[in-house]
Amino acid sequence: MRTTIVLARHGRTEWHHGNRYTGSTDLPIDEVGVQQAQQLEQWAAGDAPDALWCSPMLRARQTIAPAAAAVGLEPTLDARLREVDFGSAEGKMLSELPPAVAKAFQVDPVRDHFPGGENPAEAADRVHEVFTEIGRSHQGQKVLVVAHNTLIRLLTCRVLGLRLNDYRRLLPALGPAALVRFRLQDGTVGLEAYNVPAVRMETLA
């Protein structure tokens, strides 16, 4: 039995446009983010997910809303899908942080995560927990999950057995509203697509 879980990063916000760390701050998507949510709507209308899950953060809920309306499904909101809290880096660019803090984070973003922020290893634990629950609850189905950049990259490392410390180096980019597709089958998890725009995902089916 094959289960497909497609994770989408939320659409762009004002802070993401400036590449500022946006974790626990509950910003809305901007005008570009609205267009990206509409692209996700088009994908969902054509790909027909059986269930929707979503971070409770505003930018994620706004991103999934058009898709939910298109397929007639109510998203399950789960706090375990919220973004990592970046502590002292919230609202700042890496270049605006104290040089010692920025350098340590670049070398090992798990061991030396931002002061006052969430430990990425703990974030990986909570998102892996809900990922496993989604797979168990929707066996044989296709599920769309809207979440966040760092959280999705941490999950990708966790399920593929990669070191969490390397998430920034191995997975350097995940665009707003881009998709990551996992296949769950015969007790294993496989990565089918990563950082693919929603409008192109159909070509990978």
C-alpha positions as CSV (number, residue, x, y, z in Angstrom):
1,M,0.0,0.0,0.0
2,R,1.5,3.3,-1.1
3,T,0.9,6.5,0.9
4,T,2.0,9.9,-0.5
5,I,2.7,12.9,1.7
6,V,3.3,16.2,-0.1
7,L,4.7,19.0,2.1
8,A,4.4,22.5,0.9
9,R,6.2,25.5,2.3
10,H,3.9,28.4,2.9
11,G,3.8,31.4,0.6
12,R,6.1,34.4,0.9
13,T,5.8,37.0,3.7
14,E,7.3,40.5,3.9
15,W,10.1,39.1,6.1
16,H,10.9,36.2,3.8
17,H,11.3,38.6,0.9
18,G,14.1,40.3,2.9
19,N,15.5,36.9,4.0
20,R,14.8,37.6,7.7
21,Y,14.4,34.7,10.1
22,T,10.7,34.1,10.6
23,G,9.9,31.5,13.2
24,S,7.4,32.2,15.9
25,T,6.4,35.6,14.6
26,D,2.9,35.2,13.1
27,L,3.1,37.2,9.9
28,P,0.6,37.0,6.9
29,I,1.6,36.2,3.4
30,D,2.3,39.1,1.1
31,E,0.9,39.8,-2.4
32,V,3.4,37.3,-3.9
33,G,2.5,34.8,-1.3
34,V,-1.1,35.1,-2.3
35,Q,-0.2,34.3,-5.9
36,Q,1.8,31.3,-4.7
37,A,-1.2,30.1,-2.7
38,Q,-3.2,30.2,-5.9
39,Q,-0.6,28.1,-7.6
40,L,-0.9,25.5,-4.8
41,E,-4.7,25.7,-5.3
42,Q,-4.2,24.8,-9.0
43,W,-2.0,21.9,-8.1
44,A,-4.4,20.6,-5.5
45,A,-7.4,20.9,-7.8
46,G,-5.6,18.7,-10.4
47,D,-3.8,16.3,-8.0
48,A,-6.8,15.7,-5.6
49,P,-5.3,15.1,-2.2
50,D,-7.4,13.0,0.2
51,A,-6.6,15.0,3.3
52,L,-5.1,18.3,4.3
53,W,-2.9,19.1,7.3
54,C,-1.5,22.5,8.2
55,S,0.6,24.5,10.7
56,P,-1.7,26.7,12.8
57,M,0.5,29.8,11.9
58,L,-1.3,32.5,9.9
59,R,1.0,32.3,6.8
60,A,0.4,28.5,6.5
61,R,-3.4,28.8,7.0
62,Q,-3.6,31.5,4.4
63,T,-1.5,29.4,2.0
64,I,-3.7,26.3,2.3
65,A,-7.0,28.1,2.3
66,P,-7.5,28.3,-1.5
67,A,-6.5,24.6,-1.9
68,A,-8.9,23.6,0.8
69,A,-11.7,25.4,-0.9
70,A,-10.8,23.9,-4.3
71,V,-11.0,20.3,-3.0
72,G,-13.7,20.7,-0.4
73,L,-11.6,19.6,2.6
74,E,-11.0,21.1,6.0
75,P,-7.3,21.2,7.0
76,T,-6.3,19.5,10.3
77,L,-4.3,22.1,12.2
78,D,-1.5,20.7,14.3
79,A,0.8,22.8,16.5
80,R,3.6,20.3,15.9
81,L,3.8,21.7,12.3
82,R,4.7,25.2,13.5
83,E,8.0,26.7,12.5
84,V,11.1,26.6,14.6
85,D,11.4,29.5,17.0
86,F,14.6,31.4,16.1
87,G,14.9,33.3,19.4
88,S,17.3,36.2,19.2
89,A,17.4,35.9,15.4
90,E,13.6,36.6,14.9
91,G,13.1,39.3,12.4
92,K,16.8,39.6,11.6
93,M,19.1,38.7,8.7
94,L,22.1,36.6,9.4
95,S,24.3,39.6,8.7
96,E,22.6,41.6,11.4
97,L,23.5,39.1,14.2
98,P,26.6,39.3,16.4
99,P,29.4,37.8,14.2
100,A,30.3,35.1,16.8
101,V,26.6,33.9,16.9
102,A,26.3,33.9,13.2
103,K,29.6,32.0,12.6
104,A,28.8,29.4,15.2
105,F,25.3,28.8,13.7
106,Q,26.8,28.4,10.3
107,V,29.2,25.8,11.5
108,D,26.7,23.8,13.5
109,P,23.1,25.1,13.4
110,V,21.9,22.4,15.9
111,R,24.5,22.5,18.6
112,D,24.8,26.3,18.3
113,H,21.2,27.3,17.4
114,F,20.2,30.9,18.0
115,P,20.1,32.0,21.7
116,G,16.6,31.8,23.2
117,G,15.4,29.8,20.3
118,E,14.1,26.2,19.9
119,N,16.6,23.4,19.7
120,P,16.3,22.1,16.1
121,A,16.7,18.5,17.3
122,E,13.5,18.9,19.4
123,A,11.7,20.5,16.4
124,A,12.8,17.5,14.3
125,D,11.3,15.2,16.9
126,R,7.9,16.9,17.0
127,V,7.6,17.1,13.2
128,H,8.7,13.5,12.7
129,E,6.0,12.5,15.3
130,V,3.2,14.2,13.3
131,F,4.6,12.9,10.0
132,T,4.4,9.4,11.3
133,E,0.9,10.0,12.6
134,I,-0.2,11.3,9.2
135,G,1.2,8.3,7.4
136,R,-0.5,5.9,9.8
137,S,-3.9,7.7,9.7
138,H,-4.0,8.0,5.9
139,Q,-2.6,4.7,4.6
140,G,-3.0,4.4,0.9
141,Q,-4.0,8.1,0.5
142,K,-2.4,11.3,-0.7
143,V,-2.0,14.1,1.9
144,L,-1.0,17.7,1.5
145,V,0.7,19.3,4.4
146,V,1.5,23.0,4.6
147,A,4.3,23.9,7.0
148,H,7.6,25.8,7.1
149,N,11.1,26.0,5.6
150,T,13.4,25.0,8.4
151,L,10.9,22.5,9.8
152,I,10.5,20.7,6.4
153,R,14.3,20.5,5.9
154,L,14.8,19.1,9.4
155,L,12.1,16.5,8.7
156,T,13.7,15.6,5.4
157,C,17.0,14.9,7.1
158,R,15.4,12.9,9.9
159,V,13.4,10.6,7.6
160,L,16.4,10.1,5.2
161,G,18.8,9.3,8.0
162,L,20.9,12.4,7.4
163,R,22.7,14.4,10.2
164,L,20.5,17.2,11.4
165,N,23.6,19.3,11.8
166,D,23.9,19.3,8.0
167,Y,20.4,20.5,7.1
168,R,21.6,23.9,5.9
169,R,24.4,22.5,3.8
170,L,22.6,19.5,2.3
171,L,19.3,21.3,1.8
172,P,20.3,24.9,1.3
173,A,17.0,26.1,-0.3
174,L,13.3,25.5,-0.2
175,G,11.3,28.1,-2.1
176,P,8.0,29.6,-0.9
177,A,5.1,27.3,-1.8
178,A,7.6,24.7,-3.2
179,L,6.7,21.1,-2.7
180,V,8.5,18.1,-1.2
181,R,7.0,14.6,-1.9
182,F,7.5,11.5,0.2
183,R,6.4,8.0,-0.6
184,L,5.6,5.6,2.2
185,Q,5.5,2.0,1.1
186,D,6.5,-1.4,2.6
187,G,7.7,0.2,5.8
188,T,10.1,2.6,4.1
189,V,10.1,6.3,3.3
190,G,11.4,7.5,0.0
191,L,11.9,11.0,-1.3
192,E,10.4,11.5,-4.7
193,A,10.8,15.2,-5.2
194,Y,12.3,18.2,-3.4
195,N,11.9,22.0,-3.8
196,V,9.6,21.7,-6.8
197,P,7.2,24.5,-7.7
198,A,3.6,23.4,-7.4
199,V,2.9,24.1,-11.0
200,R,5.5,21.6,-12.1
201,M,4.8,18.8,-9.7
202,E,2.3,17.0,-12.1
203,T,5.2,16.3,-14.5
204,L,6.9,14.2,-11.8
205,A,3.9,11.9,-11.2
